[in-house]
């Protein structure tokens, strides 16, 4: 039995195959996990009910096993049915959790379709599909060098 902060065998297996520059997507419940996945990415479904677990619930233990070089988020729409009057609150939570990593909590914003392209790249080794219900809660992490 594992007793660390991260004990999910599928996630640990995918991370064991990764390296510097590999990417991990933690996606919300609205994300097209299968159709926008990287060609080498393992998709691990951890969502058990709406909102459980959240993207931030998954991020915290993930940081106990990987170094994060950069973090990219899907930028909110400026118009249309999913437009946001201000930045989503989840971004503040992500930045706070990532503040002690190499990215220092800085979140790089990518337009929706550019984000899909990045999250579907050949360097993405893992997509973790959560039960997150907040929109724009997707985060694409680039694994850094262990110092």
N, C-alpha and C positions, 0 to 999 in steps of 0.2 A: 504494500500500500504506500502510495506517495504521500508526503506530508509537507510539501512546500506550498508556496502561495498559488502556484498553478499546477493543477493535478489532472487536467483533461488530457487523456492519452492521444486523441486525434490532433489536438493543437500542439502538444509536445512533439509528436512524430513529425509533423510538417515543419516545425521550427528547427528540429534537429537536422533537417536537410537544407536549411537556409544558410545564408552567409551575408557578409558585408554587401550592402546594396540591394539585397532581397527586400521585397515589400510585403506587408501584411495589411489587408483591408479588414477593418471592423465595421460592419455595415448595419444600418437600421432595418427595421422590418419591412420598409417599403422598397428597399434596394433590389434590383433584378439580379440576385445572387448568381444564378446559373448562367443567364444569357450575357452578362457583362463581366464574367470571370476571366482571369488570365488563363492561357492555354496550359500552363503547368500548375495552376493553383488548385490546391485541395480546398473544397468547400466543407466547412464544419458548421453544422446547424446546432446552435445552443439555445435558441429561443424555445421556451416552454409554455409561455402564455404572453398575452399582450403586455409589453413593458418589462418582461423578465427573461433574461437579464438585460440590463441596459448596456449601451455602448461603454459607458464609464465603468460599470461593474466588470466588464471584460478587460478594459484597458489596465486597470490597477494591477491585477495579478500578472498580466502579460509583461509589465515593466520589470517584474522580478526576474525574468529570464532573458530579456533582450535589451540591447542598447538601442535607443532611438536617435537617429541622426537628423531626421526631419519628419514633419507631420503635415499632411495635406488634407484639406477639407473641401467639400463641394460647396461652392459659393451659392448663397441664396438668390433666388430669382428676384429681379427688380420690378417685374410686371407679371401679370397673369394670375391664375388662380392660386398659385403657391407663393406669391410675393410676400416678403416679410417687411414690416415697417421698420424693423431694426434687426441687428444681428441676433440669431437664436441664442438663448441662454446656455444651451448645451456647449457652445463654443467656449464660454468662460470656464466651464467645468473642465473641458478637455485641456485648455491652456494651463489651468491650475495644476492638473494632474501631471502634465508634461513639463512643468517648470524646472524640475531637477534633472532633466535629460539633456542630451547634447543639443537639442533644438531649443532649449530654454523656454518652452511654452509658446514659441512662435508658430502660428498656423498659417500655412500657405494656402491661399484660396485659388481654386480652379473653377471655371465655368462648368456647368453640369455635364455637357457632352465631352469636354476636355477631361473632366474627372473620370467619366466612364472609360475613356480611352486609356488614361493612366492606370486605372484600377483593373483594366483588362489586358495589361501588358505582360510580356513574357517574363518579366522579373518579379511578378507577384507570385509568391509561393503559397499563400494562404488567404482565404476569405473566411471570416468568422461571421456567420449570420446570426444576429441577436434578435431579441423580441422587442427592441427599442421602438417606441411609438413616436418620439419627437422627430420632426422632419429636419433634414440637413444635419443629422447626427453621424454621418459617415466620416471615417478618418482613415487615411492611407498612410501607414508608417513605413519609413525607410530604415532598415536595420543598420546600425552603425558598428564600429569596431569596439570590441571589448578591450578596455585599457587595463 
